[in-house]
Every structure is written in C-alpha cells, then in structure tokens.
Amino acid sequence: MRIAVAGSQGQLGAELCRQLGADGVGFDLPEFDLTDRECVLTTLAGVEPHAIINAAAYTDVDGAECEAATCRAVNAGGVAHLVEACRRLDAVLVQVSTDYVFGADAARRTPYRENDAPRPQGIYAHTKLEGEQRAATWARHFIVRTCGLYGRGGRRSPGNFVDTMLRVAQMRRAVRVVGDQHCTPTWSRHLARAIRFLLTTDRYGVYHVVNSGATTWHAFAEEIFRATGQEVAVEPITTAEYGARAPRPAFSVLDTGKYHGLPGRPAMPAWQDALRAYLAERAAGGTRSSGRVTGDR
C-alpha cells in the first residue's frame, strides 16, 4: 500500500517515512508546497497513493500571531487541497492535529475526549481546528490529535523540548520552565506506529493519540535531567512570566480511550517510559538537535 507523507522532513514525517520504508513516499518544501493547489494535485496524482498522511503544518505558535494569512494557508488551505486530492484518488486522509484545539478552559482537570467541544485560542490553534474541519468533509479520514512531540528530526525539524533541555544542561546548571501547563509529551516513534495501525482499519474519525499519563513542562524537564543524571535545577515559572505572544492551553491532556479501545492496536506507553526509550536511542546513535526551545505541538 503506497502512502504519501506530506511534511516528510519534519519530526513526525521523517519517523513515518522510516517506519513505512518502501511503502512510504515523502514530500516536503520546497518541491511540495501545500499552499499551491496545482502542485499538490499534480504531485499526488503522479504517485497515486492509497493514503495521504499530512504531517506538515505551520507550527510557529507565536509567529502565527503576526503571520495569520500564511498560517491559515498552510494549516487550513493546504488541508483543503489534500482533501481534493483524496477525492480524485479515493485515498484515505490522515490529518495530524493538536491538543491546542482545546485549552480555553483554564479550570479543566479531566482529560479531553474526542467529542468534547474544541475551544481554541490564538491563530495557530484556530487554523488547526479549521484544518480538522476541512479534513472531515472527506468521509475516509482520520484526524489524529497529539501533543508535545519529540523524536529524531528530519532536515526541516526545528528541534524538540528534550534535545533543547539536554543542550541547556551542557551550558548552565539552572533553567526556568513553565510549570502551569498540563499536557502529555509524546514520542514520535509511538505516534507514527499508531498512525500506521489506524491505516489498517476503516474506523474513520477523530482520535486522541498521545503517550499515557500527564505532566507539566517543568516536571517533564525534571524527568529529563533525572533520567540522564544531569544536575540541573529546574525553577517553575508561570505562563504569564514566560510572556509568549500567543496563548497556550493551561490544561490540554487528551483521553486516549477511544484509540486504546480498538482491537489489536499498539499501546501508547507511559510518557516516562517513552522518554527513557528515546533517551536510550539518542545516547546510542545520536540525534539532531537545534537551539530552539519549544514546548509547542
């Protein structure tokens, strides 16, 4: 089964291509531009995939506040082009989305289910929800919401929170990290495996797919340093103190019960176990890191 992966040089897209092997066909900028309708339709028609996974997105959460049109063109308009391609090819669409579609309810403390009403904040979150809505116009769709991705990046990957924390540990003995945002970090290896499984089914719809459990970015940083034996003091700060341009969800933990209810699905392990597996792989083989500090998803 030939599967096209849009955003193949990003963190998730690169992992999907590694797992798919000869069945995967990857596309990314500059040759493949989601905002260019003719480029999308012509390129995918030449491949004739059975499924299209959209792992591409405009993910600069703060930048989106100043580049709303560009963000919307990618996160919503680009999905519309993929839907049109799926209709022509009768292909399945996997739209990767985000916990950011929730989060306006700061008092929330129970994990979000797929049928909970989205309440996005900020341009990025709104455009990702618009992308979901475009994807849902095609019957054969999976919308996969996830959170806090980290993993082995591709050429266009901006880096991830884990690698950034480890880089910081080489330069100083203390770091300030937001402690009032609750979420679930997710290893791209496990997410890609789950997406591949979904494509073996016809159980279309919306799924929350994250590693199990919940934490804060502050506690996540502490666990990174604990697992790697780094003596780094982690000071919790508030979202307000961090001072980002765009709003972040105070609580966006996702309930994975629907996904885990599918027969034969690979389980999403606890986030602590996933982190340790990633760190072990990273130590054994190395992974690309960047200087950008990100906890976005």
Secondary structure, DSSP 8 states (H G I E B T S, - for coil): --EEEETTTSHHHHHHHHHHGGGEEEE-TTT--TT-HHHHHHHHHHH--SEEEE------TTGGGT-HHHHHIIIIIHHHHHHHHHHHHT-EEEEEEEGGGS---TT--S-B-TTS-----HHHHHHHHHHHHHHTTSSSEEEEEE-SEES---TT----HHHHHHHHHTT-SEEEEE-S-EE--EEHHHHHHHHHHHTTS---EEEE---BS-EEHHHHHHHHHHHHT---EEEEE-HHHHT-SS---SB--B--HHHHTSTT-----BHHHHHHHHHHHHHHH-----S------
